[in-house]
Amino acid sequence: MKKLLLTALSVVFLVSCKDEAKQVAKAEEKTTGEKELYKELYGNWVGDFKAEEHARGEDYVYSNKINIVIKKIVGNKVIGQNIVAGNNRPLSGEVKVVALNEFQFELKEPGDDKKDGIFTFTIKNDTLSGEWTANNKKASVTKRAYKLTKQQFKYDPNLMLPSEDEYGQRYMDSYSMKLDSIEYEAEDGAKEVEYNEMYRTASDVVTTLNSSTTVLKESDLKNLKKLELEILRNTIFARHGYTFKKKTYRQFFDPVDWYVPVSDDVTKELTVIEKQNIKLLQRFEKYAEDNYDTFGR
């Protein structure tokens, strides 16, 4: 029965992927051989994708880094792509000129995924700003806003995380909170319990050890915490522009200026050193433990 179910799911997935590919192919076919316009708008537009409207009580991430890619404009027809939070979705729609150096866009995702929606935005001079509206009105987040600027992606193995996170503190996993309780005796002799929030944290090793250029040895990793190993491994993927599905990892890379999400699969781009280091880091991650600090500090 399980085999039949898996086979059925696989068929549905393949049909969905084929339908999506057909939609993109049709949109691109319509523009083949025609003169392309406004090439100065082509490229990566990158910035924060912030929740504007959301369901009360629902679990959601307020802000993720998004990359809206404009690939082709022929007449008023536009072909593009958006990459955010591990999702890589094609876009198609229209553009109109509203003033000198000002363009209005409406681009739609295919609509065959429950997370799809519509992007409406304006590009004026060097800024792209607008809103995304979910097709599913019962989604945890139904509207997001964004203000993006053009940013070229270029792989650089020497890129490093900043010495401090965006708040000027050590790297902390804000999604790993657990409560630590301490029992003590109050002045009146009554027993009281104090609760402290504890978080996984990483030392500055994640900002000094380069896992893309240095062949790591076991001695480099044997005393590291699990979170440190995870960050060192995923910094390799971040350098290649990988878009992270796990919010645990997005929190460390989305705020970094050089990080541009461009792909949901960078396997073929990894260097020999990086592949070797990834295997070693994964081996150590299996047995590593984490220390939890109060308030992550």
C-alpha positions as a Markdown table, in Angstrom:
| # | Residue | x | y | z |
|---|---|---|---|---|
| 1 | Met | 0.0 | 0.0 | 0.0 |
| 2 | Lys | 2.8 | 2.4 | 0.9 |
| 3 | Lys | 4.5 | 1.7 | -2.4 |
| 4 | Leu | 1.3 | 2.5 | -4.3 |
| 5 | Leu | 0.9 | 5.7 | -2.3 |
| 6 | Leu | 4.4 | 6.8 | -3.0 |
| 7 | Thr | 4.1 | 6.0 | -6.7 |
| 8 | Ala | 0.9 | 8.1 | -6.9 |
| 9 | Leu | 2.5 | 11.0 | -5.1 |
| 10 | Ser | 5.5 | 10.8 | -7.4 |
| 11 | Val | 3.2 | 10.9 | -10.5 |
| 12 | Val | 1.3 | 14.0 | -9.1 |
| 13 | Phe | 4.6 | 15.7 | -8.4 |
| 14 | Leu | 6.0 | 15.0 | -11.9 |
| 15 | Val | 2.7 | 16.2 | -13.5 |
| 16 | Ser | 2.9 | 19.4 | -11.4 |
| 17 | Cys | 6.5 | 20.0 | -12.4 |
| 18 | Lys | 5.7 | 19.4 | -16.1 |
| 19 | Asp | 2.7 | 21.7 | -16.0 |
| 20 | Glu | 4.8 | 24.5 | -14.4 |
| 21 | Ala | 7.6 | 24.0 | -17.1 |
| 22 | Lys | 5.0 | 24.2 | -19.9 |
| 23 | Gln | 3.6 | 27.5 | -18.5 |
| 24 | Val | 7.1 | 29.0 | -18.4 |
| 25 | Ala | 8.0 | 27.6 | -21.9 |
| 26 | Lys | 4.8 | 29.0 | -23.4 |
| 27 | Ala | 5.5 | 32.5 | -21.9 |
| 28 | Glu | 9.1 | 32.4 | -23.2 |
| 29 | Glu | 8.0 | 31.1 | -26.6 |
| 30 | Lys | 5.8 | 34.1 | -27.1 |
| 31 | Thr | 8.8 | 36.4 | -26.7 |
| 32 | Thr | 11.3 | 34.4 | -28.8 |
| 33 | Gly | 12.9 | 36.3 | -31.6 |
| 34 | Glu | 11.3 | 39.7 | -30.6 |
| 35 | Lys | 13.2 | 42.7 | -29.7 |
| 36 | Glu | 14.0 | 42.9 | -26.0 |
| 37 | Leu | 13.3 | 46.2 | -24.1 |
| 38 | Tyr | 14.5 | 47.9 | -20.9 |
| 39 | Lys | 17.5 | 45.7 | -20.4 |
| 40 | Glu | 18.8 | 48.0 | -17.8 |
| 41 | Leu | 16.1 | 46.5 | -15.5 |
| 42 | Tyr | 17.3 | 43.0 | -15.9 |
| 43 | Gly | 19.1 | 41.2 | -13.0 |
| 44 | Asn | 18.7 | 40.5 | -9.3 |
| 45 | Trp | 16.6 | 42.9 | -7.2 |
| 46 | Val | 17.4 | 41.9 | -3.6 |
| 47 | Gly | 16.1 | 43.0 | -0.1 |
| 48 | Asp | 13.7 | 42.2 | 2.7 |
| 49 | Phe | 10.3 | 40.5 | 2.2 |
| 50 | Lys | 8.3 | 41.7 | 5.1 |
| 51 | Ala | 4.9 | 40.4 | 6.4 |
| 52 | Glu | 2.1 | 43.1 | 6.1 |
| 53 | Glu | -1.0 | 41.0 | 6.7 |
| 54 | His | -1.1 | 37.7 | 8.5 |
| 55 | Ala | -3.5 | 35.4 | 10.3 |
| 56 | Arg | -3.7 | 35.9 | 14.1 |
| 57 | Gly | -1.9 | 33.3 | 16.1 |
| 58 | Glu | -0.3 | 31.7 | 13.1 |
| 59 | Asp | 3.4 | 30.8 | 13.0 |
| 60 | Tyr | 5.3 | 32.8 | 10.4 |
| 61 | Val | 8.6 | 34.5 | 9.7 |
| 62 | Tyr | 8.2 | 38.3 | 9.7 |
| 63 | Ser | 11.0 | 39.0 | 7.2 |
| 64 | Asn | 13.0 | 36.9 | 4.7 |
| 65 | Lys | 15.5 | 38.0 | 2.0 |
| 66 | Ile | 14.0 | 37.8 | -1.5 |
| 67 | Asn | 15.5 | 38.0 | -4.9 |
| 68 | Ile | 13.2 | 39.1 | -7.8 |
| 69 | Val | 14.9 | 38.4 | -11.1 |
| 70 | Ile | 13.9 | 40.1 | -14.3 |
| 71 | Lys | 15.0 | 38.0 | -17.2 |
| 72 | Lys | 13.3 | 39.3 | -20.3 |
| 73 | Ile | 11.0 | 42.1 | -21.5 |
| 74 | Val | 9.5 | 42.0 | -25.0 |
| 75 | Gly | 6.8 | 44.6 | -25.7 |
| 76 | Asn | 4.9 | 44.7 | -22.4 |
| 77 | Lys | 5.5 | 41.0 | -21.6 |
| 78 | Val | 7.8 | 40.1 | -18.8 |
| 79 | Ile | 9.6 | 36.8 | -17.8 |
| 80 | Gly | 11.1 | 36.6 | -14.4 |
| 81 | Gln | 11.7 | 34.6 | -11.3 |
| 82 | Asn | 11.6 | 35.0 | -7.5 |
| 83 | Ile | 13.7 | 33.2 | -5.0 |
| 84 | Val | 12.9 | 33.3 | -1.3 |
| 85 | Ala | 12.9 | 31.0 | 1.8 |
| 86 | Gly | 13.9 | 27.9 | -0.2 |
| 87 | Asn | 11.3 | 28.5 | -2.9 |
| 88 | Asn | 12.3 | 29.2 | -6.6 |
| 89 | Arg | 9.3 | 30.2 | -8.6 |
| 90 | Pro | 8.9 | 31.4 | -12.2 |
| 91 | Leu | 7.1 | 34.7 | -12.8 |
| 92 | Ser | 5.3 | 36.1 | -15.9 |
| 93 | Gly | 3.2 | 39.2 | -16.5 |
| 94 | Glu | 3.2 | 42.7 | -17.9 |
| 95 | Val | 5.0 | 46.0 | -17.5 |
| 96 | Lys | 3.9 | 49.5 | -18.4 |
| 97 | Val | 5.9 | 52.8 | -18.5 |
| 98 | Val | 4.2 | 55.4 | -16.2 |
| 99 | Ala | 6.9 | 58.1 | -16.3 |
| 100 | Leu | 10.5 | 58.8 | -17.2 |
| 101 | Asn | 12.5 | 56.0 | -15.5 |
| 102 | Glu | 9.4 | 54.7 | -13.8 |
| 103 | Phe | 7.8 | 51.3 | -14.6 |
| 104 | Gln | 4.9 | 49.4 | -13.1 |
| 105 | Phe | 4.8 | 45.5 | -13.1 |
| 106 | Glu | 2.3 | 42.8 | -12.3 |
| 107 | Leu | 3.9 | 39.4 | -12.3 |
| 108 | Lys | 2.2 | 36.2 | -11.3 |
| 109 | Glu | 3.6 | 32.9 | -10.0 |
| 110 | Pro | 2.2 | 29.8 | -11.8 |
| 111 | Gly | -0.6 | 29.2 | -9.3 |
| 112 | Asp | -0.1 | 25.5 | -8.9 |
| 113 | Asp | 1.5 | 25.8 | -5.5 |
| 114 | Lys | -0.4 | 26.8 | -2.3 |
| 115 | Lys | 2.2 | 29.4 | -1.5 |
| 116 | Asp | 1.9 | 31.2 | -4.9 |
| 117 | Gly | 0.7 | 34.8 | -5.3 |
| 118 | Ile | 0.9 | 38.0 | -7.4 |
| 119 | Phe | 3.7 | 40.6 | -7.3 |
| 120 | Thr | 2.8 | 44.2 | -8.1 |
| 121 | Phe | 5.6 | 46.6 | -7.9 |
| 122 | Thr | 7.2 | 49.8 | -9.3 |
| 123 | Ile | 10.8 | 50.3 | -10.4 |
| 124 | Lys | 11.7 | 54.0 | -10.1 |
| 125 | Asn | 15.3 | 54.9 | -10.8 |
| 126 | Asp | 17.3 | 52.4 | -8.7 |
| 127 | Thr | 14.6 | 51.1 | -6.4 |
| 128 | Leu | 12.0 | 48.3 | -6.8 |
| 129 | Ser | 9.1 | 48.5 | -4.3 |
| 130 | Gly | 5.7 | 46.9 | -4.0 |
| 131 | Glu | 3.6 | 44.2 | -2.6 |
| 132 | Trp | 3.0 | 40.4 | -2.9 |
| 133 | Thr | -0.5 | 39.1 | -2.4 |
| 134 | Ala | -1.2 | 35.4 | -1.7 |
| 135 | Asn | -3.7 | 33.5 | -3.9 |
| 136 | Asn | -4.7 | 31.6 | -0.8 |
| 137 | Lys | -6.6 | 34.0 | 1.4 |
| 138 | Lys | -6.3 | 31.6 | 4.4 |
| 139 | Ala | -2.5 | 31.5 | 4.3 |
| 140 | Ser | -0.6 | 32.4 | 7.4 |
| 141 | Val | 0.7 | 35.4 | 5.6 |
| 142 | Thr | -1.5 | 36.9 | 2.9 |
| 143 | Lys | 0.5 | 40.1 | 2.1 |
| 144 | Arg | 4.1 | 41.1 | 2.1 |
| 145 | Ala | 5.9 | 44.3 | 1.2 |
| 146 | Tyr | 9.4 | 44.8 | -0.2 |
| 147 | Lys | 11.8 | 47.5 | -1.2 |
| 148 | Leu | 14.7 | 46.1 | -3.2 |
| 149 | Thr | 17.9 | 47.3 | -4.9 |
| 150 | Lys | 19.9 | 45.7 | -7.7 |
| 151 | Gln | 22.7 | 43.4 | -6.5 |
| 152 | Gln | 24.9 | 41.4 | -8.7 |
| 153 | Phe | 25.7 | 37.8 | -7.6 |
| 154 | Lys | 29.3 | 36.6 | -7.8 |
| 155 | Tyr | 30.7 | 33.6 | -6.1 |
| 156 | Asp | 33.6 | 34.5 | -3.9 |
| 157 | Pro | 35.2 | 31.8 | -1.6 |
| 158 | Asn | 36.7 | 34.4 | 0.6 |
| 159 | Leu | 33.4 | 35.9 | 1.8 |
| 160 | Met | 32.9 | 35.6 | 5.5 |
| 161 | Leu | 30.2 | 36.2 | 8.1 |
| 162 | Pro | 30.6 | 39.5 | 9.9 |
| 163 | Ser | 32.3 | 39.3 | 13.3 |
| 164 | Glu | 29.0 | 40.1 | 15.0 |
| 165 | Asp | 25.4 | 39.5 | 14.0 |
| 166 | Glu | 23.0 | 42.3 | 13.0 |
| 167 | Tyr | 22.4 | 43.2 | 16.6 |
| 168 | Gly | 26.1 | 43.4 | 17.5 |
| 169 | Gln | 26.0 | 40.2 | 19.5 |
| 170 | Arg | 27.2 | 36.6 | 19.2 |
| 171 | Tyr | 25.4 | 34.3 | 16.8 |
| 172 | Met | 22.3 | 32.9 | 18.4 |
| 173 | Asp | 19.6 | 30.5 | 17.2 |
| 174 | Ser | 16.5 | 32.3 | 18.1 |
| 175 | Tyr | 14.3 | 29.3 | 17.2 |
| 176 | Ser | 15.9 | 26.9 | 19.7 |
| 177 | Met | 14.7 | 28.4 | 23.0 |
| 178 | Lys | 14.2 | 26.2 | 26.0 |
| 179 | Leu | 13.4 | 27.1 | 29.6 |
| 180 | Asp | 15.9 | 26.5 | 32.4 |
| 181 | Ser | 14.4 | 26.4 | 35.9 |
| 182 | Ile | 16.2 | 27.3 | 39.1 |
| 183 | Glu | 14.5 | 26.7 | 42.5 |
| 184 | Tyr | 15.4 | 29.0 | 45.3 |
| 185 | Glu | 14.1 | 30.0 | 48.8 |
| 186 | Ala | 12.5 | 33.4 | 49.1 |
| 187 | Glu | 12.9 | 35.7 | 52.1 |
| 188 | Asp | 9.7 | 34.4 | 53.7 |
| 189 | Gly | 11.0 | 30.8 | 53.4 |
| 190 | Ala | 8.7 | 29.9 | 50.5 |
| 191 | Lys | 10.0 | 27.9 | 47.6 |
| 192 | Glu | 10.2 | 29.9 | 44.4 |
| 193 | Val | 11.1 | 28.9 | 40.8 |
| 194 | Glu | 12.9 | 31.2 | 38.4 |
| 195 | Tyr | 12.7 | 30.5 | 34.7 |
| 196 | Asn | 15.4 | 31.6 | 32.2 |
| 197 | Glu | 15.2 | 31.5 | 28.4 |
| 198 | Met | 18.2 | 29.5 | 27.0 |
| 199 | Tyr | 19.4 | 29.5 | 23.4 |
| 200 | Arg | 22.0 | 27.8 | 21.2 |
| 201 | Thr | 24.9 | 30.1 | 20.5 |
| 202 | Ala | 28.0 | 30.1 | 18.3 |
| 203 | Ser | 31.5 | 31.5 | 19.0 |
| 204 | Asp | 33.5 | 33.7 | 16.7 |
| 205 | Val | 34.9 | 30.6 | 15.0 |
| 206 | Val | 32.1 | 30.9 | 12.5 |
| 207 | Thr | 33.5 | 34.2 | 11.4 |
| 208 | Thr | 37.2 | 33.2 | 11.3 |
| 209 | Leu | 37.3 | 29.6 | 9.9 |
| 210 | Asn | 36.8 | 29.5 | 6.2 |
| 211 | Ser | 35.3 | 26.2 | 5.1 |
| 212 | Ser | 35.5 | 27.1 | 1.4 |
| 213 | Thr | 39.3 | 27.8 | 1.2 |
| 214 | Thr | 40.7 | 25.8 | 4.1 |
| 215 | Val | 41.0 | 22.0 | 4.0 |
| 216 | Leu | 39.5 | 21.3 | 7.4 |
| 217 | Lys | 41.1 | 18.7 | 9.8 |
| 218 | Glu | 39.5 | 16.8 | 12.6 |
| 219 | Ser | 41.5 | 18.8 | 15.1 |
| 220 | Asp | 39.8 | 22.0 | 13.8 |
| 221 | Leu | 36.4 | 20.6 | 14.6 |
| 222 | Lys | 36.6 | 18.3 | 17.5 |
| 223 | Asn | 35.8 | 20.9 | 20.2 |
| 224 | Leu | 33.1 | 22.8 | 18.2 |
| 225 | Lys | 29.5 | 22.9 | 19.1 |
| 226 | Lys | 26.8 | 21.6 | 16.8 |
| 227 | Leu | 25.5 | 25.0 | 15.8 |
| 228 | Glu | 29.1 | 26.2 | 14.9 |
| 229 | Leu | 29.5 | 23.2 | 12.7 |
| 230 | Glu | 26.1 | 23.8 | 11.0 |
| 231 | Ile | 27.0 | 27.5 | 10.3 |
| 232 | Leu | 30.4 | 26.6 | 8.9 |
| 233 | Arg | 28.9 | 24.1 | 6.6 |
| 234 | Asn | 26.0 | 26.3 | 5.4 |
| 235 | Thr | 28.3 | 29.3 | 4.9 |
| 236 | Ile | 29.7 | 27.3 | 2.0 |
| 237 | Phe | 26.2 | 27.1 | 0.4 |
| 238 | Ala | 25.5 | 30.8 | 1.2 |
| 239 | Arg | 28.6 | 31.8 | -0.8 |
| 240 | His | 27.1 | 30.0 | -3.8 |
| 241 | Gly | 23.7 | 31.8 | -3.4 |
| 242 | Tyr | 21.7 | 28.9 | -2.0 |
| 243 | Thr | 18.2 | 29.8 | -0.8 |
| 244 | Phe | 17.6 | 28.1 | 2.6 |
| 245 | Lys | 14.4 | 26.4 | 3.5 |
| 246 | Lys | 15.2 | 26.2 | 7.2 |
| 247 | Lys | 14.5 | 29.4 | 9.0 |
| 248 | Thr | 17.2 | 28.4 | 11.5 |
| 249 | Tyr | 19.8 | 29.0 | 8.8 |
| 250 | Arg | 18.1 | 32.0 | 7.1 |
| 251 | Gln | 18.4 | 34.0 | 10.3 |
| 252 | Phe | 22.2 | 33.9 | 10.0 |
| 253 | Phe | 22.5 | 34.7 | 6.3 |
| 254 | Asp | 19.6 | 36.9 | 5.3 |
| 255 | Pro | 21.0 | 39.9 | 7.2 |
| 256 | Val | 24.4 | 39.6 | 5.5 |
| 257 | Asp | 25.0 | 42.2 | 2.7 |
| 258 | Trp | 26.9 | 39.9 | 0.4 |
| 259 | Tyr | 24.4 | 37.0 | 0.5 |
| 260 | Val | 22.2 | 36.8 | -2.6 |
| 261 | Pro | 19.8 | 33.8 | -2.9 |
| 262 | Val | 20.0 | 32.7 | -6.6 |
| 263 | Ser | 19.3 | 28.9 | -6.6 |
| 264 | Asp | 17.7 | 26.1 | -4.7 |
| 265 | Asp | 20.4 | 23.6 | -5.9 |
| 266 | Val | 24.1 | 24.5 | -6.0 |
| 267 | Thr | 25.4 | 21.0 | -5.8 |
| 268 | Lys | 27.2 | 21.3 | -9.2 |
| 269 | Glu | 28.9 | 24.5 | -8.2 |
| 270 | Leu | 30.7 | 23.2 | -5.1 |
| 271 | Thr | 34.5 | 23.0 | -5.3 |
| 272 | Val | 36.5 | 19.9 | -4.4 |
| 273 | Ile | 37.6 | 21.5 | -1.1 |
| 274 | Glu | 34.0 | 22.4 | -0.2 |
| 275 | Lys | 32.7 | 18.9 | -0.9 |
| 276 | Gln | 35.4 | 17.4 | 1.2 |
| 277 | Asn | 34.7 | 19.8 | 4.1 |
| 278 | Ile | 30.9 | 19.3 | 3.9 |
| 279 | Lys | 31.4 | 15.6 | 4.5 |
| 280 | Leu | 33.7 | 16.1 | 7.4 |
| 281 | Leu | 31.4 | 18.7 | 9.0 |
| 282 | Gln | 28.3 | 16.5 | 8.6 |
| 283 | Arg | 30.2 | 13.6 | 10.3 |
| 284 | Phe | 31.0 | 15.8 | 13.3 |
| 285 | Glu | 27.5 | 17.3 | 13.4 |
| 286 | Lys | 26.0 | 13.8 | 14.1 |
| 287 | Tyr | 27.8 | 13.5 | 17.5 |
| 288 | Ala | 28.3 | 17.2 | 18.5 |
| 289 | Glu | 26.3 | 18.8 | 21.3 |
| 290 | Asp | 25.2 | 22.3 | 22.0 |
| 291 | Asn | 25.6 | 24.6 | 25.0 |
| 292 | Tyr | 22.7 | 26.8 | 25.8 |
| 293 | Asp | 23.2 | 30.3 | 27.1 |
| 294 | Thr | 20.8 | 32.7 | 28.9 |
| 295 | Phe | 19.1 | 34.9 | 26.4 |
| 296 | Gly | 21.7 | 33.7 | 23.9 |
| 297 | Arg | 24.3 | 36.1 | 25.2 |
